[in-house]
Amino acid sequence: MEIWINPACSKCRSALTLLDAEGADYTVRRYLEDVPTAREIEDVLARLGLEPWDITRTQEAVARELGLTDWPRDAGARERWIAALAGHPELIQRPLITAEDGTAVVGRSEDAVRDALSRG
């Protein structure tokens, strides 16, 4: 299991606390420092069953600068969204947890983190 975190994020810290309390075996990825590639983002999106705009933090300052809220949310714009996430990792929703069964969750709630735990 791998968890993408921003240490300054309270949701990330809560997820780590729960994983530790449950004795989970996981790897931490500080994705602001170890920036995921476009390919890695595509892989996580496939595991989540989501589109890039579904995991984009549109309230971030850089999102406003890029005008993300006005971007189309369709197949033709998908690569543009993924490039924005790879180029500005602070836009990626967090924490993201990849499970051993090939799935992933956005671990913003205790239930979501527990879901990832149940999947290994």
Secondary structure, 3 states (H helix, E strand, C coil): CEEEECCCCHHHHHHHHHHHHCCCCCEEEECCCCCCCHHHHHHHHHHHCCCHHHHECCCCHHHHHHCHHHCCCCHHHHHHHHHHHHHCHHHECCCEEECCCCCEEECCCHHHHHHHHHHC
